[in-house]
Amino acid sequence: MKNNKEEYVENRGRDLMIFAVSTVVMIGILFWKPEWVWVTWPFQFTALAGWLGRL
């Protein structure tokens, strides 16, 4: 049973939107400055985990 005082609030639509936007940004960064691609990973993988209901 989840505690209502948790910081994360499940919102799969928001998580899907963040995942999609960060994926587009990641692809853009891969073309522009590939050495900075790791900057998008925290947003992308956290949003993916939230969208899949794993947070």
Buried (B, 14 or more C-beta within 10 A) or exposed (E): EEEEEEEEEEEEEEBBEBBEBBBEBBEEBEEEEEEEBEEBEEBBEBBBEBBEEEB
